[in-house]
C-alpha cells in the first residue's frame, strides 16, 4: 500500500528558497518544491542563485521545465549534485513563455516525448523522477489524454504523478485564468488512481482546507496544496499532526516567526533585503485582531533598505496573542 503524502506546489515567483525555509518551520514532513526552472537556465545560468537552498529545506524537490531529453538529463544531473531529493518535470504550466519553449502543459499533446524525457532523466540520476501534469489541454478528451500520458511516463519509469485536476486552455485563457476558470474534475484523477493502483498519484487544484485534504486522501495517495499554503500558511501547522501523527514543529504563528528569526538574521547579514524574506509571511495571523496592521507594517517598512529583525518584531507586536476563539466568544 502506498504511503499517503503531502506536498506544497511549485509556484512561480512564490516558492523560492526563503518561502521553502519558512514553510519548513511549519511542517517537517511536507515535501517542498522549487519554482520551475528551465533546463537552459540550469545548464547555462547562475546555478547557485537558481538552485541553491538550505539544508533545513529537505525534503525538497526541483521542478524542471524542458522538452529535450538530453538537456533534461544534464539538468537533472546538475540538480542531483546540488542535493535535491527529487526531480519533477513540469507538464502543466500553460503560460505563453512555456508554450513558446515547447514545454509545460503543451507537452500533454506529446506524451511519447514526455516518456522519452522521463526515461532520459531516470538514466541520468538515481533520484525519484516525477511528473506534474493537467488532465488535458484544449479540446483533448481527458480520459484518453491523461491515460496516454500516464502510460508513457510509467513505461519510462516515472516514480510519481501529480495531476492538476483541470484542463489547461493554451489559447484564450491567461495563466491566472487557467488556475480558476477550467472546471475541476477530481473524479477523473480518482479514476486514474483506480486504474493505476501501484503508481503513487497526488491531486492538485482548488484545495483549500485540511478537511478537503482528508477527503481526497480517501481516493488518491497524495495531496498537493497550492495558493492556500502561501496565502494562509498556518494551514501547514496541521500537516504533521493530522497526516503523519507527529507534533507540529511549533505551536502557532508567533512561535513560527521566532523559530524563523535565525534564518532571517543569517540572510540579512548576507545582504538580502527583509522584504524578499518577509513577503512569504504576510498571510500569517489570519483571523486575529491586528493581522491587517501586521501586514501593513511589513508591506510599508520591510521594503526599506534599513529594515531588519526589529522591523519584523514590530510588525508582530500589532497582533493580539489571545486565542482567536476566546476573542470571538468575548466579543
N, C-alpha and C positions, 0 to 999 in steps of 0.2 A: 504493500500500500504506500502510495506517495505521501510524503510528509507535507502537511499544509504549510504555506509560507506567505509572507507579506513583503511587498516592495513599495518604494516611492518612485514614481515615474520620472524618467529623464525629461526635463523641461528646459527648452532654450531660454537663456537669459535668467534662469531661476536656479537650477540645481548646480551651482558652481561649488568650489571646494568649501567656501565659508558656509553655504547652506547645508551641505552634507555634514560638516563638523557640528553644526548646531542640531541638526536632526539626530545625530548620533547621541547627543546629550539626552534626548527624549526617549530613544529606543536603542537598546544594544543589539536587537535581533533583526530589525527591518533591514532588508537589503537596499542599498542606495545606489543610484546611478549618476553618471556624469551627464552633462548636456551632450547632445550629439556632436561629434567631431568628425570631420570628413577625413577620408584616407589621405588626400593631398596635404591637408594641414598636419596630420600626424607624421607623414613621411618627410615633408619639406619645411614645416613650420617650426615655431619656437616650442619644442616639445615640453620643456619643463613648465612653461606658462600654461600650456594647453592641458597637460596630463598630470602635472604634479598634484599630489594630495598628501594628507597627513595620515599617519598610521592609525589614528583614532577612528578613521572613517570605515575601516573594514567591518563587515563585508561590503565591498564596493565594486561595481561593475562599470565598464566603459562602454558607451554606445557609439558605434561607428556608422558613418554614412558613406556608402560607396556601392559600386556595381561591378568593379573589375576584380575578379578573383585573385589575381596576382597581387594587386595593390592591397586588397583586404588582408591577404595572408601576411604581407610585410607589415602592415599597420598592426595587425594582431600580435605579431612577434614583438614589436616595439612596446605595445601596451602590456604584454606579459612581463617584459623586462622591468617595467615600472612597478610591477607588483599587484596589478589588478586581480580580482578574484573571478572575473567572468568577462567574456567578450560578447556584446549584444549587437546584432545587426538591425538597423532601422529599415523597416519595410512599411512604415505607417505615416511618415510626415508628408503632408500634402502641399508644402509651400512651393512657390514658383522657382525659387533658387534650387530646391531639391529636385524638382522636375527637370530643370534645365541641365542638371548634373546627372540625370538618369539614375537617381536612387530615391530612397524613401518610398512613399505609397505607390508611385508609378510602377515599382517592381512587382506589385501584385499581378501585373499583366505579363510578367516574365518569370513564372515560377521555376522553370528549368534553370534559368540563370541564377536565381536565388539559391537553388540547391548547389550549383557549382561554387557559389561564393562561400556557402557554409562548409562544403567539403574542403575547400582550399584553406579556410581558417582552422578547421579541425586538424588538418595535416600539419599545420604550422605551429600549433600550440597544444599544450596538454590541459589547458583550462576549459571549463564548460563554455560552449558556444551556443548562444541563444538567439531567438528572433522575436521582434515585436512587430506586429502587423495589424491591418484592419480586416474586417470581414469581406471586403471587396472594394472596388472603386467604380465610379461612374455607373454604367448600365450592366455591370457584371452580375450574374446570378450568384448570390452569396453562398449558396450551397456548393456549387461547383467551384467557385473561385477559391474559397477557403480550403476545401478538400484538396484541390490540386496543389496549392502552396504547401499545405501540411504534408502531403505525400512526398513532395520533392525535398523538403528540408529534413524530414525524418529519414528518408533514404540516404541523405548526406551526413547524418549523424547528429542532427540538432538535439541539444540536451533539454531544451525547454522552450515553450512557445507562449508568448503573452499576446492576447488578442484584444485590441480596442474594439468594442462591440458596436462600431458604427462603420458604415461605408465612408470613404473619402471621395469627395467630388473634385476632380482635378481641374475642371473648368466651371466657372460660375460662382464658386464659393471661396472666400478668403480662408487662410489657415485658422483664424479665430472662429469664423462661421463653421468650419469643418469640425470644430470641437463641440458644437452645440446643435446645429441645425439637422444634420442627418439623424434620423431616429435611432435610438439604442435598440439593439436586438440581442439581449442577453441569452434568450433560449438558443440562438444559433451557436453561441460558444458552448453552452451546456451540451448540445447535440454533438459537437466536435469531441468533447471530453468523453461522452458515452461511446463514441466510435473509436476513440484512441485512449483506452484506459491506462496504457503503460507510458504515455507521454505526459510529463508534467505540463499542465496548462493553467495559465493565470488569466484573469479577466480584468479589463480596464475600461474606464469610461463612465462618467457621471456618478461615481460612487462617492457619497458624502458623509456617511455615518458608520460607526462600528457595527450597528445593527445590520446595515446592508452588507458589510464585510462578512459577518457571520452567515447571513443568508446565502451569499454567493459561494461560500466555502462548503455548503451542502452539495454543490454541483460541480465545482472545479477545485483544483489543488491550491491555487494562489490568487491573491488579490493585489492589484497594483493601484495605489491611490495617487491621484494627480494633484489638481489645483487645491483641493481642500487641505492637503498636507502642508501647503505653503501658506494659504490664507488663514488657516486655523491650526497651526502646528501642534497645539496641545492635544489634538486627537491622537498623536503618536504616543502619548503617555499611556494610552490604553493597550497598545500593541503587545508589549511583553507580558503583562499580566493576563490579558484576555485570550491571546492566541498561543502563547508559549508557556504559560503557567509560572512565569518568573516575575519578580518585583520590578516595577519601573525603576530606572536609574535615579530619578529624582521625584520628589513628591508633587511639585507643581511648577508653574512658570517662573515663580520667584527663585526657586532653587535651581531651575534650569539656567537662568541668567547667571547666577552665582557660579555654577559649575562651568559655564562657558567663558567666564571672565579671563582665566589664564590664557585661553586660546586667543581671545580678543587682544589682550596685552601683548602677546607674542607677535602678532601680525601688525599691530600698531607700531611696535618697535622696529619692524622691518620696513616701515614707511607706508603701509596700507592705510587708506582713508577709512574712518569709522563707518561712514555711510555704506561702503561696499560690504561691510560685515553686518551692520545693524539692520539693513533693509530686509533681511531674511527673518527678522524678529518682530516686524511691525504687526503681524497678526496675533501676537500674544495677548492674553488677558481679555479676550472676547467675552462680553457679558459682565465684566467687573466695572464698578464705578471708577472712573479715572482712565479707562482704556483709551478714550479718544484723546485726552490730554497727553498720555504717554506717546501715542502715535504722532501727535502734532509736534511734541518736543523733539522726537527723533527726526522727523521729517525736516524740521527747520534748523536744528542745531547740529545734527550729525554730519551734515554736508560741509560744515565749516572746517577750514584747514586745521584749526587748533582743537577740534573735537577729540575727546579722549574717554577713558573709562568713566570719569566723573560725569561726563555728558550722559552716558548710558544709565548710570546710577540715578542721576537727577530725573531722567525720564521715568524710571521705575517708581520713584518716590511719589509720582502722581497717582499711582494705582492703590486702591484700598486692598489691604491684606485680609479683610474679613471674608469668610466663606460666602460665595455668591448666593447660596440658598438661604443663609441666615439673613443676608441683606434683604433678599426678596421677602422673607417672612416678616421682617420688621418694618417694611416699607408701608 
